[in-house]
Amino acid sequence: LIDLSNKGFIDYDIEQKRIKVKERLYNYILASGGKTDYDVIVFNSLTEGDDNATLNLLNYDMLMKGIDRIFLSDSQNVVIYPQKGEVLLKKNRDFDFAGLIRAGKFEFFGKEYNFSYDDFKIDLVNVDSCRIYVENFEDRDDVERTGKPRLVRVKNVLEGIRGVLSID
């Protein structure tokens, strides 16, 4: 049950010995059977007094504004927080952005990222720094409601890194 909870298929309350099946489990079953395609990517745009998006008619790139966050993978816990709420959507659902990426036990802060939909990966072109989180080794009984160990931030950061973040 803990493994299913870690993968985002269920909510597991250890204390009450209860589980709640998430819609993701049903979607996963349908997708694995070839009955549907399942993506979690949603762009929610909320602006005040500004356009939500602008389409470039020369190359069909769309600059979207007012985007608080983008969930790429709930099983791997990958969430994007675009800088200034802006994302440049390109052909085939690829997009460029700057800002913060939370991916599992890592946080990347950067000025330039490129997401490739077909490869489902993020090219970390210009990363300022990376924070790392680890399990609380000082108190192994420190767990969240889900039974997962509570994470604490490592005091040092990695700087000037580049690479590719492969998701799912």
DSSP file (Angstrom, degrees, kcal/mol; ACC not computed):
  #  RESIDUE AA STRUCTURE BP1 BP2  ACC     N-H-->O    O-->H-N    N-H-->O    O-->H-N    TCO  KAPPA ALPHA  PHI   PSI    X-CA   Y-CA   Z-CA
    1    1 A L     >        0   0    0      0, 0.0     4,-2.3     0, 0.0     5,-0.2   0.000 360.0 360.0 360.0 -37.6    0.0    0.0    0.0
    2    2 A I  H  >  +     0   0    0      2,-0.2     4,-2.8     1,-0.2     5,-0.2   0.905 360.0  51.4 -64.4 -39.8    2.9    2.4    0.8
    3    3 A D  H  > S+     0   0    0      2,-0.2     4,-1.7     1,-0.2    -1,-0.2   0.922 110.4  48.2 -62.0 -44.6    4.3    1.7   -2.7
    4    4 A L  H  4>S+     0   0    0      1,-0.2     5,-2.4     2,-0.2     6,-0.8   0.869 112.8  49.4 -63.2 -36.6    0.9    2.5   -4.4
    5    5 A S  H ><5S+     0   0    0     -4,-2.3     3,-1.4     4,-0.2    -2,-0.2   0.915 108.8  51.7 -67.2 -43.5    0.7    5.6   -2.3
    6    6 A N  H 3<5S+     0   0    0     -4,-2.8    -2,-0.2     1,-0.3    -1,-0.2   0.816 108.4  52.4 -62.6 -30.7    4.2    6.7   -3.2
    7    7 A K  T 3<5S-     0   0    0     -4,-1.7    -1,-0.3    -5,-0.2    -2,-0.2   0.464 117.8-113.8 -85.8  -1.8    3.3    6.2   -6.9
    8    8 A G  T < 5S+     0   0    0     -3,-1.4    16,-0.2     2,-0.2    -3,-0.2   0.645  84.3 116.0  84.2  14.9    0.3    8.4   -6.5
    9    9 A F  S   <S+     0   0    0     -5,-2.4    13,-2.5    -6,-0.2    16,-0.5   0.772  79.5  12.7 -87.2 -27.5   -2.4    5.8   -7.1
   10   10 A I  E     -A   21   0A   0     -6,-0.8     2,-0.5    11,-0.2    -2,-0.2  -0.945  66.6-123.0-142.0 160.9   -4.0    5.9   -3.6
   11   11 A D  E     -A   20   0A   0      9,-2.5     9,-2.2    -2,-0.3     2,-0.5  -0.953  32.9-163.6-101.1 127.8   -4.1    8.0   -0.4
   12   12 A Y  E     -A   19   0A   0     -2,-0.5     2,-0.8     7,-0.2     7,-0.2  -0.951  12.4-166.4-121.0 116.8   -3.1    5.7    2.5
   13   13 A D  E  >> -A   18   0A   0      5,-2.9     5,-1.7    -2,-0.5     4,-1.0  -0.878   3.7-171.6-101.4 104.6   -3.8    6.7    6.1
   14   14 A I  T  45S+     0   0    0    131,-0.9     3,-0.2    -2,-0.8    -1,-0.2   0.891  81.5  53.6 -64.4 -41.9   -1.7    4.4    8.2
   15   15 A E  T  45S+     0   0    0    130,-0.3    -1,-0.2     1,-0.2    -2,-0.0   0.919 118.9  32.9 -63.6 -44.3   -3.2    5.5   11.5
   16   16 A Q  T  45S-     0   0    0      2,-0.1    -1,-0.2     0, 0.0    -2,-0.2   0.504 103.1-129.7 -90.4  -3.7   -6.8    4.9   10.4
   17   17 A K  T  <5 +     0   0    0     -4,-1.0     2,-0.3     1,-0.2    -3,-0.2   0.924  62.2 134.2  54.6  48.9   -5.9    1.9    8.2
   18   18 A R  E   < -A   13   0A   0     -5,-1.7    -5,-2.9     2,-0.0     2,-0.4  -0.944  39.4-161.8-128.3 148.3   -7.9    3.4    5.3
   19   19 A I  E     -A   12   0A   0     -2,-0.3     2,-0.4    -7,-0.2    -7,-0.2  -0.947   5.4-157.7-125.0 151.9   -7.1    3.9    1.6
   20   20 A K  E     -A   11   0A   0     -9,-2.2    -9,-2.5    -2,-0.4     2,-0.4  -0.987  20.8-134.3-126.8 120.3   -8.8    6.1   -0.9
   21   21 A V  E     -A   10   0A   0     -2,-0.4   -11,-0.2   -11,-0.2     2,-0.2  -0.591  21.7-141.9 -76.1 128.7   -8.4    5.1   -4.6
   22   22 A K    >>  -     0   0    0    -13,-2.5     3,-1.3    -2,-0.4     4,-0.8  -0.544  20.7-116.2 -89.2 156.6   -7.4    8.1   -6.8
   23   23 A E  H 3> S+     0   0    0      1,-0.3     4,-2.3    -2,-0.2     5,-0.2   0.800 110.9  73.1 -59.4 -28.6   -8.7    8.6  -10.3
   24   24 A R  H 3> S+     0   0    0      1,-0.2     4,-2.6   -16,-0.2    -1,-0.3   0.848  90.8  56.9 -55.5 -36.9   -5.1    8.3  -11.5
   25   25 A L  H <> S+     0   0    0     -3,-1.3     4,-2.3   -16,-0.5    -1,-0.2   0.933 108.2  45.6 -62.3 -46.5   -5.3    4.5  -10.8
   26   26 A Y  H  X S+     0   0    0     -4,-0.8     4,-2.2     1,-0.2    -2,-0.2   0.907 113.8  49.4 -63.7 -41.1   -8.3    4.1  -13.1
   27   27 A N  H  X S+     0   0    0     -4,-2.3     4,-2.6     1,-0.2    -2,-0.2   0.891 109.9  51.7 -63.9 -39.2   -6.6    6.2  -15.8
   28   28 A Y  H  X S+     0   0    0     -4,-2.6     4,-2.8    -5,-0.2    -2,-0.2   0.909 109.1  49.9 -63.9 -43.1   -3.4    4.2  -15.5
   29   29 A I  H  X S+     0   0    0     -4,-2.3     4,-1.3     2,-0.2    -2,-0.2   0.923 113.0  46.2 -62.6 -44.6   -5.3    0.9  -15.9
   30   30 A L  H  <>S+     0   0    0     -4,-2.2     5,-2.6     1,-0.2     6,-0.8   0.905 114.5  48.0 -64.1 -41.9   -7.1    2.2  -19.0
   31   31 A A  H ><5S+     0   0    0     -4,-2.6     3,-1.5     4,-0.2    -2,-0.2   0.895 109.3  52.0 -67.4 -40.0   -3.8    3.6  -20.5
   32   32 A S  H 3<5S+     0   0    0     -4,-2.8    -1,-0.2     1,-0.3    -2,-0.2   0.789 108.9  52.1 -68.5 -25.2   -1.9    0.4  -19.8
   33   33 A G  T 3<5S-     0   0    0     -4,-1.3    -1,-0.3    -5,-0.2    -2,-0.2   0.395 117.2-115.3 -87.3   2.5   -4.7   -1.5  -21.6
   34   34 A G  T < 5S+     0   0    0     -3,-1.5    -3,-0.2     2,-0.2    -2,-0.1   0.639  85.0 118.1  75.9  14.2   -4.4    0.8  -24.6
   35   35 A K  S   <S+     0   0    0     -5,-2.6     2,-0.3    -6,-0.2    -4,-0.2   0.641  79.8   3.9 -89.2 -14.9   -7.9    2.2  -24.1
   36   36 A T        -     0   0    0     -6,-0.8     2,-0.4    -9,-0.1    -2,-0.2  -0.982  66.2-118.6-159.7 162.5   -6.8    5.8  -23.5
   37   37 A D        -     0   0    0     -2,-0.3     2,-0.5    -3,-0.1    -6,-0.0  -0.915  31.3-154.5-105.8 137.1   -3.8    8.1  -23.4
   38   38 A Y        +     0   0    0     -2,-0.4     2,-0.3   -10,-0.1    -2,-0.0  -0.940  22.8 158.5-124.9 116.1   -3.1    9.7  -20.0
   39   39 A D        -     0   0    0     -2,-0.5    34,-0.1     2,-0.1    33,-0.1  -0.958  26.8-159.0-127.0 149.8   -1.3   13.0  -19.4
   40   40 A V        +     0   0    0     32,-0.4     2,-0.4    -2,-0.3    31,-0.3   0.352  51.1 125.4-106.1   4.0   -1.5   15.2  -16.4
   41   41 A I        +     0   0    0     31,-0.2     2,-0.4    29,-0.1    31,-0.1  -0.507  29.6 164.3 -74.0 122.6   -0.3   18.4  -18.0
   42   42 A V        -     0   0    0     -2,-0.4     2,-0.7    29,-0.3    29,-0.4  -0.999  27.2-151.6-137.4 134.5   -2.8   21.2  -17.6
   43   43 A F        -     0   0    0     -2,-0.4     2,-0.6    27,-0.1    27,-0.1  -0.920  14.8-174.3-106.4 108.6   -2.1   25.0  -18.2
   44   44 A N        -     0   0    0     -2,-0.7    24,-0.6    25,-0.5     2,-0.5  -0.917   6.6-167.6-103.3 120.4   -4.4   27.1  -15.9
   45   45 A S  B     +B   67   0B   0     -2,-0.6     2,-0.4    22,-0.2    22,-0.2  -0.931  13.3 171.5-115.1 126.1   -4.0   30.8  -16.7
   46   46 A L        +     0   0    0     20,-2.4     2,-0.3    -2,-0.5    -2,-0.0  -0.953  11.1 164.8-134.2 113.8   -5.4   33.5  -14.4
   47   47 A T        -     0   0    0     -2,-0.4     2,-0.5     3,-0.2     5,-0.1  -0.873  30.1-137.6-125.9 159.3   -4.5   37.1  -15.1
   48   48 A E  S    S-     0   0    0     -2,-0.3     3,-0.1     1,-0.1    -2,-0.0  -0.954  85.6 -18.8-118.7 112.2   -5.9   40.5  -14.0
   49   49 A G  S    S+     0   0    0     -2,-0.5     2,-0.3     1,-0.2    -1,-0.1   0.620 117.0  93.9  73.4  13.1   -6.2   43.1  -16.8
   50   50 A D  S    S-     0   0    0     15,-0.0    -1,-0.2    16,-0.0    -3,-0.2  -0.923  83.8 -93.2-133.1 158.0   -3.8   41.3  -19.1
   51   51 A D        -     0   0    0     -2,-0.3     3,-0.1     1,-0.1    -3,-0.1  -0.439  24.6-141.9 -67.5 143.8   -4.2   38.8  -22.0
   52   52 A N  S    S+     0   0    0      1,-0.2    13,-3.3    -2,-0.1     2,-0.3   0.837  81.0   3.3 -73.6 -33.2   -3.9   35.2  -20.9
   53   53 A A  E     -C   64   0C   0     11,-0.2     2,-0.4    -8,-0.1    -1,-0.2  -0.996  56.9-153.3-153.7 153.1   -2.0   34.3  -24.1
   54   54 A T  E     -C   63   0C   0      9,-2.0     9,-2.6    -2,-0.3     2,-0.5  -0.998  16.2-148.0-130.5 127.6   -0.6   35.8  -27.2
   55   55 A L  E     -C   62   0C   0     -2,-0.4     2,-0.7     7,-0.2     7,-0.2  -0.839   7.0-143.6-100.2 127.4   -0.2   33.8  -30.5
   56   56 A N     >  -     0   0    0      5,-3.0     4,-2.4    -2,-0.5     5,-0.3  -0.806   8.1-160.8 -86.5 114.2    2.7   34.6  -32.8
   57   57 A L  T  4 S+     0   0    0     -2,-0.7    -1,-0.1     1,-0.2    -2,-0.0   0.575  84.3  63.0 -76.1  -8.7    1.3   34.1  -36.4
   58   58 A L  T  4 S+     0   0    0      3,-0.1    -1,-0.2     1,-0.1    -2,-0.0   0.883 129.2   2.7 -80.3 -40.8    4.8   33.7  -37.9
   59   59 A N  T  4 S-     0   0    0     -3,-0.3    -2,-0.2     2,-0.1    32,-0.2   0.397  94.0-120.5-127.2   0.3    5.8   30.5  -36.0
   60   60 A Y     <  +     0   0    0     -4,-2.4     2,-0.2     1,-0.2    -3,-0.2   0.669  57.3 152.7  64.8  20.5    2.6   29.7  -34.0
   61   61 A D        -     0   0    0     -5,-0.3    -5,-3.0    29,-0.1     2,-0.5  -0.588  33.6-148.0 -73.2 143.2    4.4   30.0  -30.6
   62   62 A M  E     -CD  55  89C   0     27,-2.7    27,-3.0    -2,-0.2     2,-0.7  -0.960   4.6-152.1-120.9 119.0    2.0   31.0  -27.9
   63   63 A L  E     -CD  54  88C   0     -9,-2.6    -9,-2.0    -2,-0.5     2,-0.4  -0.797  19.0-164.2 -87.7 115.1    3.1   33.0  -24.9
   64   64 A M  E     -CD  53  87C   0     23,-3.2    23,-2.1    -2,-0.7     2,-0.3  -0.827   5.5-169.8-103.5 139.7    0.9   32.1  -22.0
   65   65 A K        +     0   0    0    -13,-3.3    21,-0.2    -2,-0.4    20,-0.1  -0.802  58.0  42.9-122.5 164.2    0.7   34.3  -18.8
   66   66 A G        +     0   0    0     18,-0.5   -20,-2.4    -2,-0.3     2,-0.7   0.757  67.8 149.6  75.6  26.3   -0.8   33.9  -15.4
   67   67 A I  B     -B   45   0B   0     18,-2.3    -1,-0.2   -22,-0.2   -22,-0.2  -0.836  24.1-176.9 -98.5 113.0    0.3   30.3  -14.9
   68   68 A D        -     0   0    0     -2,-0.7     2,-0.3   -24,-0.6    -1,-0.2   0.920  65.3 -19.0 -73.6 -46.9    0.9   29.6  -11.3
   69   69 A R        -     0   0    0    -25,-0.3   -25,-0.5    12,-0.2     2,-0.4  -0.987  50.7-143.6-159.8 159.5    2.2   26.0  -11.7
   70   70 A I  E     -E   80   0C   0     10,-2.3    10,-2.9    -2,-0.3     2,-0.6  -0.991  14.4-146.5-131.7 121.9    2.2   23.0  -14.1
   71   71 A F  E     +E   79   0C   0     -2,-0.4   -29,-0.3   -29,-0.4     8,-0.2  -0.799  23.0 169.5 -88.7 119.6    2.0   19.4  -12.9
   72   72 A L  E    S+     0   0C   0      6,-2.5   -32,-0.4    -2,-0.6     2,-0.3   0.792  71.1   4.2 -97.4 -35.7    4.0   17.2  -15.1
   73   73 A S  E   > -E   78   0C   0      5,-1.6     5,-2.8   -33,-0.1     4,-0.4  -0.874  48.5-173.2-154.2 115.4    4.0   14.0  -13.1
   74   74 A D  T   5S+     0   0    0     -2,-0.3    -1,-0.1     3,-0.2     5,-0.0   0.796  91.9  55.9 -79.3 -25.6    2.2   13.3   -9.9
   75   75 A S  T   5S+     0   0    0      1,-0.2    -1,-0.2   -67,-0.1   -67,-0.1   0.874 118.5  32.7 -72.0 -34.8    3.8    9.9   -9.5
   76   76 A Q  T   5S-     0   0    0      2,-0.1    28,-0.6   -69,-0.1    -1,-0.2   0.410 109.9-124.0 -97.3   0.4    7.3   11.4   -9.7
   77   77 A N  T   5 +     0   0    0     -4,-0.4    27,-1.7     1,-0.2     2,-0.6   0.950  49.5 164.1  55.8  55.9    6.2   14.6   -8.0
   78   78 A V  E   < +EF  73 103C   0     -5,-2.8    -6,-2.5    25,-0.2    -5,-1.6  -0.924   4.9 166.3-108.9 116.6    7.3   16.9  -10.8
   79   79 A V  E     -EF  71 102C   0     23,-2.6    23,-3.2    -2,-0.6     2,-0.4  -0.989  22.5-149.2-132.4 138.0    5.9   20.4  -10.7
   80   80 A I  E     -EF  70 101C   0    -10,-2.9   -10,-2.3    -2,-0.4    21,-0.2  -0.900   5.5-167.6-107.6 135.0    6.9   23.6  -12.5
   81   81 A Y  E     - F   0 100C   0     19,-3.2    19,-2.2    -2,-0.4   -12,-0.2  -0.872  24.1-144.2-118.0  94.0    6.5   27.1  -11.1
   82   82 A P  E >   - F   0  99C   0      0, 0.0     3,-1.7     0, 0.0    17,-0.3  -0.296  18.6-110.2 -65.8 138.7    7.2   29.4  -14.1
   83   83 A Q  G >  S+     0   0    0     15,-2.9     3,-1.9     1,-0.3    15,-0.2  -0.461 103.2   1.2 -64.6 135.2    9.0   32.7  -13.4
   84   84 A K  G 3  S-     0   0    0      1,-0.3   -18,-0.5    -2,-0.2    -1,-0.3   0.606 121.1 -83.0  57.6  13.8    6.5   35.6  -13.8
   85   85 A G  G <  S+     0   0    0     -3,-1.7   -18,-2.3     1,-0.2     2,-0.4   0.731  93.0 139.2  68.5  22.4    3.9   33.0  -14.6
   86   86 A E    <   +     0   0    0     -3,-1.9    12,-0.5   -21,-0.2     2,-0.3  -0.842  26.9 172.4-111.4 138.7    5.0   32.8  -18.2
   87   87 A V  E     -D   64   0C   0    -23,-2.1   -23,-3.2    -2,-0.4     2,-0.8  -0.997  24.6-142.6-138.3 136.2    5.4   29.8  -20.5
   88   88 A L  E     -DG  63  96C   0      8,-2.6     8,-2.2    -2,-0.3     2,-0.4  -0.872  20.6-155.2-102.3 103.9    6.1   29.8  -24.2
   89   89 A L  E     -DG  62  95C   0    -27,-3.0   -27,-2.7    -2,-0.8     6,-0.3  -0.642  17.5-177.8 -82.4 130.8    4.1   26.9  -25.8
   90   90 A K    >   -     0   0    0      4,-3.6     3,-0.9    -2,-0.4     4,-0.2  -0.466  37.6 -46.5-117.4-172.7    5.6   25.6  -29.0
   91   91 A K  G >  S+     0   0    0      1,-0.2     3,-1.4     2,-0.2    -1,-0.2  -0.234 120.4  13.3 -58.0 143.4    4.7   23.0  -31.6
   92   92 A N  G 3  S-     0   0    0      1,-0.3    25,-0.2    -3,-0.1    -1,-0.2   0.796 130.3 -64.5  60.3  35.1    3.6   19.5  -30.4
   93   93 A R  G <  S+     0   0    0     -3,-0.9    -1,-0.3     1,-0.2    -2,-0.2   0.601  95.3 141.2  66.9  13.3    3.1   20.6  -26.7
   94   94 A D    <   -     0   0    0     -3,-1.4    -4,-3.6    -4,-0.2     2,-0.3  -0.534  29.1-175.9 -74.0 152.9    6.8   21.4  -26.2
   95   95 A F  E     -GH  89 115C   0     20,-1.6    20,-3.4    -6,-0.3     2,-0.3  -0.997  22.5-142.8-153.9 155.3    7.4   24.6  -24.1
   96   96 A D  E     +GH  88 114C   0     -8,-2.2    -8,-2.6    -2,-0.3     2,-0.3  -0.851  31.4 149.6-113.0 149.4   10.1   26.9  -22.8
   97   97 A F  E     - H   0 113C   0     16,-1.8    16,-2.2    -2,-0.3     2,-0.3  -0.977  32.1-137.3-164.9 170.5   10.1   28.5  -19.4
   98   98 A A  E     +     0   0C   0    -12,-0.5   -15,-2.9    -2,-0.3     2,-0.4  -0.865  57.5  62.2-128.3 165.9   12.2   29.9  -16.6
   99   99 A G  E    S-FH  82 110C   0     11,-2.9    11,-2.6    -2,-0.3     2,-0.4  -0.951  83.9 -13.5 128.0-141.7   11.7   29.5  -12.8
  100  100 A L  E     -FH  81 109C   0    -19,-2.2   -19,-3.2    -2,-0.4     2,-0.5  -0.879  41.8-167.9-113.0 134.7   11.5   26.6  -10.3
  101  101 A I  E     -FH  80 108C   0      7,-2.4     7,-2.8    -2,-0.4     2,-0.6  -0.990   5.3-162.9-117.9 124.8   11.2   22.9  -11.0
  102  102 A R  E     +FH  79 107C   0    -23,-3.2   -23,-2.6    -2,-0.5     2,-0.4  -0.945  16.5 170.1-104.2 123.4   10.4   20.6   -8.1
  103  103 A A  E >   -FH  78 106C   0      3,-2.8     3,-1.8    -2,-0.6     2,-0.4  -0.869  57.6 -65.9-138.4 100.2   11.2   17.0   -9.0
  104  104 A G  T 3  S-     0   0    0    -27,-1.7   -27,-0.0   -28,-0.6    -1,-0.0  -0.412 122.2  -6.3  59.8-114.9   11.1   14.4   -6.2
  105  105 A K  T 3  S+     0   0    0     -2,-0.4    28,-2.8    -3,-0.1     2,-0.3   0.154 123.8  82.2 -98.8  17.8   13.9   15.3   -3.8
  106  106 A F  E <   -HI 103 132C   0     -3,-1.8    -3,-2.8    26,-0.2     2,-0.4  -0.924  52.9-165.6-126.0 148.8   15.3   18.1   -6.0
  107  107 A E  E     -HI 102 131C   0     24,-2.1    24,-2.7    -2,-0.3     2,-0.5  -0.992  11.4-163.0-129.3 125.0   14.5   21.8   -6.7
  108  108 A F  E     -HI 101 130C   0     -7,-2.8    -7,-2.4    -2,-0.4     2,-0.5  -0.925   2.7-165.6-109.9 129.1   16.1   23.5   -9.7
  109  109 A F  E     +HI 100 129C   0     20,-2.7    19,-2.4    -2,-0.5    20,-1.7  -0.965  30.1 145.8-112.2 122.1   16.1   27.3  -10.0
  110  110 A G  E     -HI  99 127C   0    -11,-2.6   -11,-2.9    -2,-0.5    17,-0.2  -0.962  54.6-134.0-156.5 170.8   17.0   28.5  -13.5
  111  111 A K  E    S+     0   0C   0     15,-2.2     2,-0.3    -2,-0.3    16,-0.1   0.563  92.0  34.1-102.4 -14.6   16.6   31.0  -16.3
  112  112 A E  E     + I   0 126C   0     14,-1.3    14,-2.2   -13,-0.1    13,-0.7  -0.902  58.1 157.9-153.5 119.3   16.2   28.6  -19.2
  113  113 A Y  E     -HI  97 124C   0    -16,-2.2   -16,-1.8    -2,-0.3     2,-0.4  -0.977  20.0-156.9-134.2 148.2   14.4   25.2  -19.5
  114  114 A N  E     -HI  96 123C   0      9,-1.6     9,-3.3    -2,-0.3     2,-0.5  -0.983   8.5-156.1-127.7 120.2   13.0   23.4  -22.6
  115  115 A F  E     -HI  95 122C   0    -20,-3.4   -20,-1.6    -2,-0.4     2,-0.6  -0.840   3.4-158.7 -96.1 128.4   10.3   20.7  -22.1
  116  116 A S  E  >> - I   0 121C   0      5,-2.9     5,-1.4    -2,-0.5     4,-1.2  -0.933   2.6-164.9-106.7 115.7   10.0   18.1  -24.9
  117  117 A Y  T  45S+     0   0    0     -2,-0.6    -1,-0.2   -25,-0.2   -24,-0.1   0.927  86.7  51.3 -67.0 -45.7    6.6   16.4  -24.9
  118  118 A D  T  45S+     0   0    0      1,-0.2    -1,-0.2   -26,-0.2   -25,-0.0   0.893 121.6  33.1 -61.3 -40.4    7.6   13.4  -27.1
  119  119 A D  T  45S-     0   0    0      2,-0.1    -1,-0.2    47,-0.0    48,-0.2   0.609 100.5-139.0 -87.7 -13.1   10.6   12.6  -24.9
  120  120 A F  T  <5 +     0   0    0     -4,-1.2    47,-2.2     1,-0.2     2,-0.3   0.946  60.6 119.5  48.6  57.8    8.8   13.7  -21.7
  121  121 A K  E   < -IJ 116 166C   0     -5,-1.4    -5,-2.9    45,-0.2     2,-0.5  -0.959  60.0-130.7-144.1 160.7   12.0   15.4  -20.5
  122  122 A I  E     -IJ 115 165C   0     43,-2.4    43,-3.1    -2,-0.3     2,-0.7  -0.969  15.6-142.0-116.5 124.4   13.3   18.8  -19.5
  123  123 A D  E     -IJ 114 164C   0     -9,-3.3    -9,-1.6    -2,-0.5     2,-1.6  -0.775  12.7-147.4 -83.4 116.5   16.5   20.1  -20.9
  124  124 A L  E     +IJ 113 163C   0     39,-2.8    39,-1.1    -2,-0.7     3,-0.3  -0.630  32.9 162.2 -87.3  81.4   18.1   22.0  -18.0
  125  125 A V  E     +     0   0C   0     -2,-1.6     2,-0.4   -13,-0.7    -1,-0.2   0.925  68.7  13.8 -72.6 -48.7   19.9   24.7  -20.2
  126  126 A N  E    S+I  112   0C   0    -14,-2.2   -15,-2.2    -3,-0.2   -14,-1.3  -0.798  72.6 173.0-137.7  91.2   20.6   27.4  -17.7
  127  127 A V  E     -I  110   0C   0     34,-1.0    34,-0.4    -2,-0.4    33,-0.4  -0.874  16.3-169.3-104.6 125.3   20.3   26.3  -14.0
  128  128 A D  E     -     0   0C   0    -19,-2.4    32,-1.2    -2,-0.5     2,-0.3   0.929  69.2 -18.4 -75.2 -47.4   21.4   28.7  -11.3
  129  129 A S  E     -IK 109 159C   0    -20,-1.7   -20,-2.7    30,-0.2     2,-0.4  -0.985  51.5-142.7-158.3 163.1   21.2   26.3   -8.4
  130  130 A C  E     -IK 108 158C   0     28,-2.2    28,-2.4    -2,-0.3     2,-0.3  -0.995  11.5-156.3-135.9 127.1   19.8   23.0   -7.2
  131  131 A R  E     -I  107   0C   0    -24,-2.7   -24,-2.1    -2,-0.4     2,-0.4  -0.784  10.7-153.5 -98.6 147.7   18.6   22.2   -3.7
  132  132 A I  E     -I  106   0C   0     24,-0.5    22,-3.0    -2,-0.3     2,-0.4  -0.959   2.6-157.6-123.1 140.5   18.5   18.6   -2.5
  133  133 A Y  E     -L  153   0D   0    -28,-2.8     2,-0.3    -2,-0.4    20,-0.2  -0.923  12.5-176.6-115.8 142.4   16.1   17.1    0.2
  134  134 A V  E     -L  152   0D   0     18,-2.6    18,-3.0    -2,-0.4     2,-0.1  -0.878  36.5 -83.3-131.9 164.5   16.9   13.9    2.1
  135  135 A E  E     -L  151   0D   0     -2,-0.3     2,-1.2    16,-0.2    16,-0.2  -0.384  54.9 -98.2 -64.6 146.8   15.1   11.8    4.7
  136  136 A N        +     0   0    0     14,-1.9     3,-0.4     6,-0.3     6,-0.3  -0.551  44.3 179.6 -70.3  97.4   15.4   13.1    8.3
  137  137 A F  S    S+     0   0    0     -2,-1.2     3,-0.4     1,-0.2    -1,-0.2   0.729  75.1  62.3 -74.4 -22.9   18.2   10.9    9.5
  138  138 A E  S    S+     0   0    0      1,-0.3     2,-0.3    -3,-0.1    -1,-0.2   0.798 117.8  26.0 -73.1 -28.0   18.2   12.5   13.0
  139  139 A D    >   +     0   0    0     -3,-0.4     3,-1.9     1,-0.1    -1,-0.3  -0.770  64.4 178.7-138.1  90.0   14.7   11.4   13.7
  140  140 A R  T 3  S+     0   0    0     -3,-0.4    -1,-0.1    -2,-0.3    -3,-0.1   0.659  82.5  62.5 -68.5 -15.4   13.7    8.3   11.7
  141  141 A D  T 3  S+     0   0    0      8,-0.1     2,-1.2     2,-0.0    -1,-0.3   0.481  74.6 108.2 -85.9  -2.5   10.3    8.3   13.3
  142  142 A D    <   +     0   0    0     -3,-1.9     8,-2.6    -6,-0.3     2,-0.3  -0.636  49.4 154.8 -78.5  97.5    9.5   11.7   11.7
  143  143 A V  B     -M  149   0E   0     -2,-1.2     2,-0.1     6,-0.3     5,-0.1  -0.879  41.7-118.1-126.4 156.7    7.0   10.7    9.0
  144  144 A E    >   -     0   0    0      4,-3.1     3,-1.9    -2,-0.3     6,-0.1  -0.300  44.1 -93.3 -80.4 173.3    4.2   12.4    7.1
  145  145 A R  T 3  S+     0   0    0      1,-0.3  -131,-0.9     2,-0.1  -130,-0.3   0.804 126.3  60.0 -57.5 -30.2    0.5   11.3    7.4
  146  146 A T  T 3  S-     0   0    0   -133,-0.1    -1,-0.3     2,-0.1  -141,-0.1   0.585 119.1-109.8 -76.4  -9.2    1.1    9.1    4.3
  147  147 A G  S <  S+     0   0    0     -3,-1.9    -2,-0.1     1,-0.4    -1,-0.1   0.340  76.6 132.8  95.1  -6.5    3.8    7.1    6.1
  148  148 A K        -     0   0    0      1,-0.1    -4,-3.1    -5,-0.1    -1,-0.4  -0.516  67.1-100.4 -75.8 145.5    6.6    8.6    3.9
  149  149 A P  B     -M  143   0E   0      0, 0.0    -6,-0.3     0, 0.0     2,-0.2  -0.402  40.5-108.8 -63.8 141.2    9.7    9.9    5.8
  150  150 A R        -     0   0    0     -8,-2.6   -14,-1.9   -14,-0.1     2,-0.3  -0.506  35.0-133.8 -70.2 138.4    9.7   13.7    6.3
  151  151 A L  E     -L  135   0D   0    -16,-0.2     2,-0.3    -2,-0.2   -16,-0.2  -0.729  16.9-163.5 -98.3 143.9   12.3   15.4    4.1
  152  152 A V  E     -L  134   0D   0    -18,-3.0   -18,-2.6    -2,-0.3     2,-0.3  -0.939  26.3-107.8-123.5 149.5   14.7   18.0    5.2
  153  153 A R  E     -L  133   0D   0     -2,-0.3     2,-0.2   -20,-0.2   -20,-0.2  -0.569  25.7-124.5 -80.6 134.0   16.8   20.4    3.0
  154  154 A V        -     0   0    0    -22,-3.0   -22,-0.3    -2,-0.3    -1,-0.1  -0.577  20.5-133.3 -69.9 137.2   20.5   19.9    2.6
  155  155 A K  S    S+     0   0    0     -2,-0.2     2,-0.2   -24,-0.1    -1,-0.1   0.814  84.2  69.0 -69.1 -30.8   22.2   23.1    3.6
  156  156 A N        -     0   0    0    -24,-0.0   -24,-0.5   -25,-0.0     2,-0.3  -0.515  69.8-152.9 -85.7 156.5   24.5   23.2    0.6
  157  157 A V        -     0   0    0     -2,-0.2     2,-0.4   -26,-0.1   -26,-0.2  -0.903  15.2-122.2-124.1 156.7   23.3   23.8   -3.0
  158  158 A L  E     -K  130   0C   0    -28,-2.4   -28,-2.2    -2,-0.3     2,-0.3  -0.816  33.1-163.7 -93.9 139.1   24.7   22.8   -6.4
  159  159 A E  E     +K  129   0C   0     -2,-0.4   -30,-0.2   -30,-0.2   -31,-0.1  -0.898  56.5  16.7-125.2 153.6   25.5   25.6   -8.7
  160  160 A G  S    S+     0   0    0    -32,-1.2     2,-0.2   -33,-0.4    -1,-0.2   0.866  80.8 156.2  62.6  41.1   26.1   26.0  -12.4
  161  161 A I        -     0   0    0    -34,-0.4   -34,-1.0    -3,-0.2     2,-0.3  -0.646  21.9-173.8-100.4 157.9   24.7   22.6  -13.4
  162  162 A R        +     0   0    0     -2,-0.2     2,-0.3   -36,-0.1   -37,-0.2  -0.947  26.3 103.0-139.5 160.2   23.3   21.4  -16.8
  163  163 A G  E     -J  124   0C   0    -39,-1.1   -39,-2.8    -2,-0.3     2,-0.4  -0.991  60.4 -69.4 160.7-163.2   21.7   18.3  -17.9
  164  164 A V  E     -J  123   0C   0     -2,-0.3     2,-0.7   -41,-0.2   -41,-0.2  -0.990  26.1-150.3-129.1 133.8   18.4   16.6  -18.7
  165  165 A L  E     -J  122   0C   0    -43,-3.1   -43,-2.4    -2,-0.4     2,-0.4  -0.901  16.1-159.3-105.1 105.1   15.6   15.7  -16.3
  166  166 A S  E     -J  121   0C   0     -2,-0.7     2,-0.4   -45,-0.2   -45,-0.2  -0.718   8.3-156.1 -86.1 132.5   13.8   12.6  -17.7
  167  167 A I              0   0    0    -47,-2.2    -2,-0.0    -2,-0.4   -64,-0.0  -0.901 360.0 360.0-115.3 136.8   10.3   12.2  -16.3
  168  168 A D              0   0    0     -2,-0.4    -1,-0.1   -95,-0.1   -47,-0.1   0.488 360.0 360.0  51.1 360.0    8.3    8.9  -16.0
